Amino acid sequence: MELDLAFIWAAIIAFAVLAYVILDGFDLGVGILFPFFPEKHEKDVMMNSVAPVWDGNETWLVLGGGGLLAVFPLAYATILPALYAPIIAMLLGLIFRGVAFEYRWRTKRAEPLWNWAFTGGSVVAAFAQGVALGALVQGIPVENRAYTGGWWDWLTPFSVATGLAVLIGYALLGATWLIMKTSGELAERARRYAYVAGVATLVAMGIVSLWTPFLEPLYLQRWFSWPTAAFSLIVPALVAACFLVLAHGLRTHHDSRPFIASLGLFVLGYAGIGISFYPYIVPTSVTIWDAAAPDESLAFLLVGALVLVPLILAYTAYAYWVFRGKVNPEEGYH
């Protein structure tokens, strides 16, 4: 039986993007919540909770973007022109927050400036990611293997809604991460914010989920025609279960359960997007197989991926293992 290399690579790219979203999502969430913790000591602990791992989390973004260029060049060539503005905004946001991580600890006079750079970079990056996602889901017009839309096609009410949904969801991840990694008043305040962000995330997921099927006939058919209509029952039921686990974990003051449940919400949202437009990689214009590079290239690159991806997983797991447990308020990574 011949391997479907395009499908295998689609799975690898999808995994890399999901890994980025759930790993970088919580440290973006910490930045989003930064202004809600006014004390300098609290801000120090918050940054120290993510400082050992934030840059490694972004490895998955590099893998997903670089992999898209290498193995699905047609998708890269059509998605990038459609999403230049939100992607550039995202990268600038990530740059600002990355610089803020280092500069904030090196100055006293300009510390408020770098606090806002950390917050602003996190908010812009999160919102831009959501806008880019919404623009992709609503469809990118392609003719003769080229993008045929305009400069502002990415900016629609739906893409703004998905931008806000991702922003709220990342705030939930950040709050539950702080519950797991900190203690005392900081953790209790994060728990209160997690309640609000959890309800808001559920509402945002509901709005986007109800809106999506009416964007394209393919989506409507996928969610409401048998046998795939079964997902219309399974996915919402799993989302409800994750939310109940989240609420129970917050109510019983469990440290890790709210964070795991929040990750579950993101995984299910990501699965819902995949269900909507598979097998298209550029909905609803270009399929995985249309966009794929030649099989010889896919096979050659797969050899490298089989070495690289396990290495990334190994050092990521090791980093989280080394820096496991609560952050000591009297110590820090910096």
C-alpha positions as CSV (number, residue, x, y, z in Angstrom):
1,M,0.0,0.0,0.0
2,E,1.5,3.3,-1.1
3,L,1.9,6.0,1.6
4,D,-0.1,9.2,1.1
5,L,2.8,11.6,1.7
6,A,0.6,14.7,1.3
7,F,-1.8,13.5,4.0
8,I,1.1,12.6,6.3
9,W,2.6,16.1,5.9
10,A,-0.8,17.7,6.4
11,A,-1.0,15.8,9.7
12,I,2.5,17.0,10.7
13,I,1.8,20.6,9.9
14,A,-1.6,20.5,11.7
15,F,0.1,19.0,14.8
16,A,2.8,21.7,14.7
17,V,0.2,24.5,14.5
18,L,-1.9,22.9,17.3
19,A,1.3,22.5,19.5
20,Y,2.1,26.2,18.9
21,V,-1.5,27.3,19.8
22,I,-1.7,25.4,23.0
23,L,1.8,26.0,24.2
24,D,2.4,29.6,23.1
25,G,-1.3,30.4,23.9
26,F,-0.8,30.3,27.7
27,D,2.2,32.6,27.7
28,L,0.4,35.0,25.4
29,G,-2.5,34.7,27.9
30,V,-0.1,35.7,30.7
31,G,0.8,38.8,28.8
32,I,-2.9,39.6,28.1
33,L,-3.6,39.4,31.9
34,F,-0.5,41.5,32.8
35,P,-2.4,44.8,33.4
36,F,-4.9,43.1,35.8
37,F,-2.1,42.4,38.3
38,P,-0.8,45.8,39.4
39,E,1.9,44.9,41.8
40,K,5.5,44.7,40.5
41,H,6.2,41.5,42.5
42,E,3.2,39.8,40.9
43,K,4.3,40.8,37.4
44,D,7.8,39.4,38.2
45,V,6.4,36.1,39.2
46,M,4.1,36.0,36.2
47,M,7.0,36.5,33.8
48,N,9.1,34.0,35.6
49,S,6.4,31.4,35.3
50,V,6.8,31.4,31.5
51,A,10.4,32.7,31.0
52,P,12.0,29.2,30.8
53,V,9.7,28.0,28.1
54,W,8.2,30.8,26.1
55,D,10.9,30.9,23.3
56,G,10.9,27.1,22.9
57,N,7.1,27.2,22.4
58,E,7.5,29.3,19.3
59,T,9.6,26.6,17.7
60,W,6.3,25.1,16.6
61,L,5.4,28.3,14.8
62,V,8.7,28.1,12.8
63,L,8.1,24.4,12.0
64,G,4.5,25.0,10.9
65,G,5.3,28.1,8.7
66,G,8.5,26.6,7.3
67,G,6.9,23.3,6.7
68,L,4.0,24.9,4.8
69,L,6.5,26.6,2.5
70,A,8.5,23.4,1.9
71,V,5.7,20.8,1.4
72,F,2.6,22.9,0.4
73,P,4.2,25.7,-1.7
74,L,0.9,26.5,-3.5
75,A,-0.9,26.9,-0.2
76,Y,1.9,29.1,1.1
77,A,1.8,31.2,-2.1
78,T,-2.0,31.8,-1.8
79,I,-2.5,32.1,2.0
80,L,0.4,34.6,2.6
81,P,-0.8,37.3,0.1
82,A,-4.3,37.0,1.6
83,L,-3.1,37.4,5.2
84,Y,0.0,39.6,5.0
85,A,-1.5,42.3,7.3
86,P,-2.5,40.0,10.2
87,I,0.6,37.9,9.9
88,I,2.9,40.9,10.0
89,A,1.0,42.3,13.0
90,M,1.4,38.9,14.7
91,L,5.1,38.8,14.1
92,L,5.6,42.4,15.3
93,G,3.6,41.6,18.4
94,L,5.8,38.5,19.1
95,I,8.9,40.6,18.6
96,F,7.8,43.3,21.0
97,R,6.9,40.8,23.7
98,G,10.1,38.9,23.1
99,V,12.2,42.1,23.6
100,A,10.1,43.0,26.6
101,F,11.1,39.7,28.3
102,E,14.7,40.8,28.4
103,Y,14.6,44.6,28.6
104,R,12.0,44.7,31.5
105,W,14.6,43.2,33.8
106,R,17.4,45.6,32.7
107,T,15.8,48.9,33.5
108,K,13.8,50.6,36.3
109,R,12.9,53.9,34.7
110,A,11.5,52.4,31.5
111,E,9.9,49.3,33.2
112,P,6.3,50.5,32.7
113,L,7.1,51.0,29.0
114,W,8.2,47.3,28.7
115,N,5.3,46.1,30.8
116,W,3.0,47.7,28.1
117,A,5.2,46.3,25.3
118,F,4.7,42.8,26.8
119,T,1.0,43.3,27.2
120,G,0.5,45.0,23.8
121,G,2.6,42.5,22.0
122,S,0.6,39.6,23.5
123,V,-2.8,41.2,22.7
124,V,-1.8,42.1,19.1
125,A,-0.3,38.6,18.5
126,A,-3.3,36.8,19.9
127,F,-5.9,39.0,18.1
128,A,-4.0,38.8,14.8
129,Q,-3.8,35.0,15.0
130,G,-7.6,34.9,15.5
131,V,-8.2,37.3,12.6
132,A,-5.9,35.2,10.3
133,L,-7.8,32.1,11.4
134,G,-11.2,33.6,10.7
135,A,-10.0,34.9,7.3
136,L,-8.8,31.4,6.4
137,V,-12.0,29.7,7.5
138,Q,-14.2,32.1,5.6
139,G,-12.4,31.2,2.4
140,I,-9.6,32.6,0.2
141,P,-10.4,33.2,-3.5
142,V,-8.0,31.4,-5.8
143,E,-7.9,31.4,-9.6
144,N,-5.2,29.9,-11.8
145,R,-3.2,28.9,-8.7
146,A,-3.0,32.6,-7.5
147,Y,-4.8,34.7,-4.9
148,T,-7.4,36.9,-6.5
149,G,-8.8,38.8,-3.6
150,G,-8.1,42.3,-2.3
151,W,-5.9,43.8,0.4
152,W,-8.7,44.0,2.9
153,D,-10.6,40.8,2.3
154,W,-9.2,39.4,5.6
155,L,-11.1,42.1,7.6
156,T,-14.7,41.0,8.1
157,P,-17.1,40.7,11.0
158,F,-16.4,37.0,11.2
159,S,-12.6,37.4,11.3
160,V,-12.9,40.1,14.0
161,A,-15.2,37.7,16.0
162,T,-12.6,34.9,15.7
163,G,-9.9,37.4,16.7
164,L,-11.8,38.3,19.9
165,A,-12.5,34.6,20.6
166,V,-8.8,33.6,20.4
167,L,-7.9,36.6,22.6
168,I,-10.4,35.5,25.2
169,G,-9.4,31.9,25.0
170,Y,-5.7,32.7,25.4
171,A,-6.6,34.8,28.5
172,L,-8.3,31.6,29.9
173,L,-5.1,29.6,29.2
174,G,-3.0,32.2,30.9
175,A,-5.2,32.4,33.9
176,T,-5.3,28.6,34.4
177,W,-1.5,28.4,33.8
178,L,-1.0,30.9,36.6
179,I,-3.3,28.9,38.9
180,M,-1.1,25.9,38.2
181,K,2.3,27.7,38.5
182,T,1.8,30.2,41.3
183,S,0.4,30.4,44.8
184,G,-1.2,32.8,47.3
185,E,-3.1,35.9,46.3
186,L,-1.8,35.8,42.7
187,A,-3.2,32.3,42.1
188,E,-6.5,33.2,43.8
189,R,-6.9,36.3,41.6
190,A,-6.1,34.2,38.5
191,R,-8.8,31.8,39.6
192,R,-11.3,34.5,39.6
193,Y,-10.3,35.7,36.2
194,A,-10.4,32.1,34.9
195,Y,-14.1,31.9,35.9
196,V,-14.9,35.0,33.7
197,A,-12.6,33.9,30.9
198,G,-14.0,30.4,30.9
199,V,-17.6,31.5,30.5
200,A,-16.6,34.1,27.9
201,T,-14.6,31.4,26.0
202,L,-17.6,29.1,25.9
203,V,-19.8,31.9,24.6
204,A,-17.3,32.9,22.0
205,M,-16.9,29.2,20.8
206,G,-20.7,28.9,20.6
207,I,-21.0,32.1,18.5
208,V,-18.2,31.1,16.1
209,S,-19.4,27.5,15.8
210,L,-22.9,28.6,14.9
211,W,-21.6,31.2,12.5
212,T,-19.1,28.9,10.6
213,P,-21.6,26.5,8.9
214,F,-23.3,29.4,7.1
215,L,-20.1,30.8,5.6
216,E,-19.8,28.1,2.9
217,P,-22.2,25.4,1.6
218,L,-19.4,22.8,2.3
219,Y,-19.4,23.6,6.0
220,L,-23.2,23.4,6.2
221,Q,-23.2,20.1,4.5
222,R,-20.3,18.8,6.6
223,W,-22.0,19.6,9.9
224,F,-25.6,18.8,9.1
225,S,-25.5,15.9,6.6
226,W,-25.2,12.3,7.6
227,P,-22.8,10.7,8.6
228,T,-20.6,13.7,9.4
229,A,-23.6,15.3,11.2
230,A,-22.7,13.1,14.1
231,F,-19.9,15.6,14.9
232,S,-22.6,18.2,15.6
233,L,-23.5,16.1,18.7
234,I,-20.1,14.7,19.6
235,V,-18.0,17.9,19.6
236,P,-20.4,20.1,21.6
237,A,-20.8,17.3,24.1
238,L,-17.1,17.1,24.6
239,V,-16.8,20.9,24.8
240,A,-19.5,20.8,27.6
241,A,-17.6,18.0,29.4
242,C,-14.4,20.1,29.3
243,F,-16.2,23.1,30.6
244,L,-17.7,21.1,33.5
245,V,-14.2,19.8,34.3
246,L,-12.9,23.4,34.2
247,A,-15.6,24.7,36.5
248,H,-15.2,21.8,38.9
249,G,-11.4,22.3,39.0
250,L,-11.8,26.0,39.8
251,R,-14.5,25.4,42.4
252,T,-12.4,22.7,44.2
253,H,-9.2,24.7,44.0
254,H,-7.4,22.0,41.9
255,D,-4.1,23.3,40.5
256,S,-3.7,21.5,37.2
257,R,-7.2,20.4,36.2
258,P,-8.5,23.8,35.0
259,F,-5.4,24.2,32.7
260,I,-5.9,20.7,31.2
261,A,-9.6,21.3,30.7
262,S,-8.7,24.6,28.9
263,L,-6.3,22.8,26.6
264,G,-9.1,20.4,25.9
265,L,-11.4,23.3,24.8
266,F,-8.7,24.5,22.3
267,V,-8.1,21.0,21.0
268,L,-11.8,20.5,20.3
269,G,-12.1,23.9,18.7
270,Y,-9.1,23.0,16.5
271,A,-10.7,19.7,15.6
272,G,-13.9,21.5,14.7
273,I,-12.1,23.7,12.2
274,G,-10.4,20.6,10.7
275,I,-13.8,18.9,10.4
276,S,-15.2,21.9,8.6
277,F,-12.8,22.2,5.7
278,Y,-11.0,18.9,5.3
279,P,-9.6,18.0,2.7
280,Y,-9.0,21.6,1.7
281,I,-5.9,23.4,2.9
282,V,-7.1,26.7,1.4
283,P,-10.8,26.6,1.9
284,T,-12.6,26.1,-0.3
285,S,-10.2,26.4,-3.3
286,V,-7.1,24.2,-2.9
287,T,-7.0,20.7,-1.5
288,I,-4.1,19.1,0.4
289,W,-3.1,17.1,-2.8
290,D,-3.4,20.1,-5.1
291,A,-1.1,22.1,-2.9
292,A,1.5,19.4,-2.2
293,A,5.1,19.4,-3.6
294,P,6.2,16.4,-5.7
295,D,6.3,13.1,-3.9
296,E,10.1,13.0,-4.1
297,S,10.4,16.2,-2.2
298,L,7.8,15.1,0.4
299,A,9.7,11.9,1.0
300,F,13.1,13.6,1.3
301,L,11.7,16.2,3.8
302,L,9.9,13.5,5.7
303,V,13.2,11.8,6.6
304,G,14.3,15.0,8.3
305,A,11.0,15.5,10.0
306,L,11.1,12.0,11.5
307,V,14.3,13.1,13.2
308,L,13.5,16.7,14.0
309,V,10.0,16.4,15.4
310,P,10.9,13.8,18.0
311,L,13.9,15.9,19.1
312,I,11.7,19.0,19.5
313,L,9.1,17.0,21.5
314,A,11.9,15.6,23.7
315,Y,13.6,18.9,24.6
316,T,10.2,20.5,25.0
317,A,9.1,17.8,27.4
318,Y,12.5,18.0,29.2
319,A,12.2,21.8,29.7
320,Y,8.7,21.5,31.2
321,W,9.9,18.7,33.4
322,V,12.9,20.6,34.7
323,F,10.8,23.7,35.4
324,R,7.8,21.8,36.8
325,G,6.0,22.8,40.0
326,K,5.2,26.2,41.5
327,V,7.3,29.2,40.9
328,N,9.2,30.3,44.0
329,P,8.3,34.0,44.5
330,E,11.7,34.7,46.0
331,E,13.6,33.2,43.1
332,G,13.3,33.5,39.3
333,Y,14.6,32.5,36.0
334,H,16.1,36.0,35.5
